């Protein structure tokens, strides 16, 4: 039996250890729409062949990332011109239910399949196909509760590379970039699908809407084909915009909002800008071509931007845009932050743990998790498990601390 003094010492030491925190990832860009997970205490040191592989599944072809909520993982894929929303047991990979419907996967540049990450809210899951099929399903059973079809219901044109904006659950509403005259953005009732409001005539881009608070009101940042448009969440009314024309209207990266400023970035040699929107008209703080987000979105971490300038992983100073370093080993990859580390995923299926630093790219673990190319779906960390997707396969890795 331990002596009382030793027992007290051990108990005190245990209290001083950092406690692991698990967290769901219920939507695109995570709980706070910023690519940052609240998860802590996960395994950052890996063996050469990576963490334990728990399960692997063929989920159909596509570029959509995953959502994890209440023990279930949701992901979209396409097989033989049929889209399927898969609901899997997040720990075992067991199929809990599937929802399928005909949908062409074809793409003009051979990037086939869906792009949109499912959104989970209030016991429902919402998904959008590359051709604008919007479904609301019971998250536990897969029963369809309501649906829309953007081209049919709103006269929307399917974007060249398909609808890519993930639906936004905001309060009691689901807000989507839809397209069509007067309906660039539409808010639906979460439970019934009834239209609440519609606004705008902009050509939609390939980004996702971000909510934020400003001047005592809830707002929306919409990165359309024409530029960044800031709207009131209550009715969609526009209160600010800044033009940002890119080749083929490909504004795909999700905007970042912080300190009364919005960061936007696009590929095709367009570049990036930090805009102050606290004035009557947006003011350019800095602009340049040092960060060209073609596919993946940046992460803001301790005053610095981390992201992919086309095929180069870079760190920039948020306030000035000054480049701190660049690293080409990950190609045109993606990333997110969790705890005090980044998970970086290359476009060839290599996944790494990177220590954030404004002075160098410091990889502390990494391995080849999947093969293939153009692995652009952002990985997800939820409740001690890391999920990585290639164009067709989904892998679950156990990164819980032993």
N, C-alpha and C positions, 0 to 999 in steps of 0.2 A: 504494500500500500504506500502511495506517495505521502510524504510528510505535508502538512498543511501549507508550509511556506513554499515548498516546491510546486504544489498544485496551484497556488496563487500566482507564482511566477509564470508558469506555463499558460494559465488563463490570460494573464496580462499580455504575454507575447502574442497569443492568438488574436487578441483584439487589435494589436498593432499591425497585423498583416493586412494587406489590401484585399478587400472582399471582391470576389468575382460578381459581375452583374450580367445577367442574361437579358436579352431583349428581342422582341419581334421586329420584323422588317416588312410592314404591311403595304408598302407602295414604292413607286419609283423614287429613288434618292433617299429613301429611308424615313424615319419618324419625323424629321425636321426639314425635309426637302433639300438637304444640303450635302448628301453623300457622306454623312458622319453617323456611325453607329454608337449607341450608348453602351455597347458590350465591352466589358473589361474582364481581365483575368483569363483570357484565352491563350492558347499555346502559341507562342511566337517563335520558339526554337524548334525546328523540324529536322528529322533525319533526312539523309540524302534522297531517299525515295518518297519523301513527303509524309504527312500525317496519315493515320489509318483511313483507308478507303472503306466507307460503310456500305454504300450502294451506288449503283449506276443504272441509268434508265435512258431509253430512246424516247424522246419527247417530240419527235418530228422536227423538221427543218425550220429555222427561224433565227431571229436576232433579239427576241424579247428576253428581258431579264426576269427574275423570279420575285414573288412576294411570299412571306412566311408569316402566318398568324394562327394562334390557337392550335399549334401542333400540326398545321396543314401547310403544304407548299403548293403554290399555284403558278403555272407556267403555260404559255401558248406555243403551239407548234403546228406544222402542216405536214400531212402525209397524203400523197396521191390526190392533191387538190381538195383536201378536206382539212379545215382548221379544227384543232381540238384544244380546249382548255382542260388541262390536267389538274386534278386535285390529288396530291400524294401525301401520305403520311411522312412528315418531315424527317423522322428518325429512321424509318425502315424503307421508305420508297414505295410502300404498298399503295396501289391505286385505290383511292377512296371513291372517286367518281370521275366521269369524263363528260364533257359537253362538246359535241361535234356538229359542224354545219359546212356545206359546200362553200369553198372560197379559193379563188385562184391564187397560187403562190408565185406566179411568174413576175419577173423583174427585168427591166430593160438592160441592166448591167449584171445580171445573174447573182443578185443578192436576194434570194427568194424567201418567202414566208413572212410571218407577222413580226412586228417591231415593238408593240406596246406591252408594257409591264402591267399585269393585272393590279387592281386596287381593291383592298379589303377594308370595309367599314360597316359597322353596326350590323354584323352578322350576314353581310352580303359581299359578293365579289363582283367586280365590274371589269369587263374586258372590251377592247376595241381591235378589230381585225385590220389588215392592211387595206381593205376595201370599205371600211367604215361601218361594219356591223358592230353595234354596241349592245352588249348583253348585261343584264343584272340578274345574278343567280343567287340562290340560297347558298351560303358558304359551306354549310354542313352537308347538304344533299345534292347540290347541283341543279335543283329545280329552277327553271327559268321563271323569273318574276315579271320582268318586262324587257322590251328590246326596242331598238331603233335601227334604222339604216340610213346613214347620212346622205348618200346620193339620192335615194328614193324619197326620203322624208323632207330633205332640205335643198334638193337640187345641187348638192355639193359635187365638185369634181374631185375624183381620187387623185391625190398628188402623184407625181411621176414615180416616186419610190414608195408609195403607199402611205397611209395614215401612220404616224409614228408617235404622236403625243399621247402619253398615258393619261387616263381620266383622273380628275382631281375631285376627291371627296372633301367638301368644305361645309361644315355644319350639317344642315339637312339637305344640302344640294350636291349634285354631281355636275362638275363644270368641264366642258370639253371644247377643244377646237374642232369645229364642224365644217366650216366653209359654206359657200352659197351666199346669195345676196342678203345682206343684213344679218347674217348668222355666222360670222367668223368664230364667235364664241357663243355657246348656248349653255344655260344652266337648267338642269332637270331636277325634279324632286327625287331624292334618293330612293324613297320607298315605292313611288308610283310611276316614275318616268314622265310625269306631267311637266311640260315646259314652264319654267319660272320666268326667264327672260332670255332675250337674244340681243346681240350687239355686234357691230362692225362689218366692214366689207373687205377687209384685207385678205389677200391670198394667205392661206395658212402655211406655216413652215413645218419643221420636223421636230420641234422642241416640245417640252411639256410646261404647262402653266404652273407658276409658283405663287402661293399666297404669302402676304406679309402685312405687317401693321405699319401705318404711316399717318401722322397727324390725327390720331384718335380713331382712325377708320381701318377696316380690313380692305386690302387692295389685292390686285392680281397683276403679275408680270407675265405678259404674253409675248413671246419671241416669234413674231409672224414672219411671213416671207418678205414683208416690207421693212421690218425693223422691230425695235422694242416698243411695245405699247403697254402703258400702265392704266389699269381700269379699276373702278370701284367694284368691290365684290357684291354689293347689295343689288346692283342693277346693271352692271356691265358698262356703265358710262366711262368714257375715256377722260383721263385727267392729264396725261402727259404722253409724249412719244418722241422717239429719236430715230430717224431713218437709218437703215442698215441693209443696203442692197447687196446680195451675194449671188454668185453664179447659180442658176437653176433654183433660186429661192431656198437654198439649203442653209437655213439657220437651224441647226440641229441640237447644239449643246444647250443645256438648261441654264437660265440666268442664275447668278448668285446675288443675294441681297444682303447688305450689311451697312450700318452706320449712315443710312440715308443715301446709299450709293448702290448702283446695279452694275454688275460686270457681265458683259456679253462677249462672245467669241465665235468665229466661224472659220471654216476651211476655205479651200479654193483661193488661198493667198490673201484672204480678206483681212484677218487679224483679229484684234481685240480692242475693247475700250472699257474704261471705268467712267461711269456717268453719275454726277450728283443731281438727284431729282428733287432736292428740297427747294429749288427756286421755281419761278413761274415756268421756265423752260429748262430742259436738262442741260447741264454744263459738262463738257468733256474735261475730266480730270487728267486723263492720259489716253493715248491711242497709238497703236503700232502693230507690227506684224510679228512680234516676238511670241505670241501665243495664238495658234490657229487651230481651234477645236473643230476638227472635221466630224468626229463621231462622239467621242466621250466628253463628259463635262468635267470641269475643274472642281477642286476642293479648296476651300479657304481654311487655313490652319495657322493660328498664331501669327497673324499679320502677313502671311505669304500665300500665294496661289500655287498650287501643284496641279499639273495637268499635262496633256499631250498636245504639243505643237506639231500637228501632223504626225510624223513618225519619231518624234523626240520627246521624251519625258523631261519636263522643265519645272523649275521653281522661279517664280517672279515675286517681287515685292508688291504687295497689294496697293500701297499708297502711291507708288511711282511707276510701276510697270518694269522696273529695272530687273534684268535677268540675272539670277544668282548662279545657276548651273544648268547643264543639259546632259541627258544620258539617252543613247540610242538603242540600248540592248532590248527594249521591250516593244519596239515597233510602234504601230498605231494602236496602243493598248487602252486600258481603262483602270480606274482606281476608286477606292473609298477609304475612309479612315475609321478606326475603331480603337478605343483606348488611346495609347500613345504611339500607335503604329499605322502604317498604310498597308492595305492589300493591293498589290499591283498585278494586273493580269495582262499578259502580252497578247498580241493578235495571232500568235501561233500556239496558244494554250499553255504557256509557262506562267505559273503563279508564284508570287514572291511576297515576303514580308519586308517592308522598307521602313527604316527609322527616319521620321521627318527631320530634316535638317536644312537650314538655309545656306549651308556651305558645301554640301556634297550629297550625292545619291548613295545612301548607305544601306545596301541589301544585307539582311541578317539571316535569311532563309529563303529557299526557293527550289522548285522542281517542275518537271514537265508533267502536268496533270492530265492533259488531253492533247490529241493530235489535231490535224486540220489547219485551216487558215481562216483569217477574218473572224476570230473569236471575239466579237465586239460586245457580247452580252456581259454587263457588269456583274461580277460575283456578288454573293450575298452572305453575310455572317449573321446567324440567328441562333441564340440559345446554345452556343458552343459548337455549332456545326457550320462549316463553310461549303457553299454550293457554287460550283463552277460549270459553265455551259459552253460547249462548242456549238457549231451550227446545228447539231442534231442530238448530241448526248449531254446528259446532265449527271454530274458526279457530286456525291456528298462526302465530305471529309470530317472526321472527328477532331476538333481542335480544343476540346475541353482539357483543362489542366488535370493531370492524374491525381 
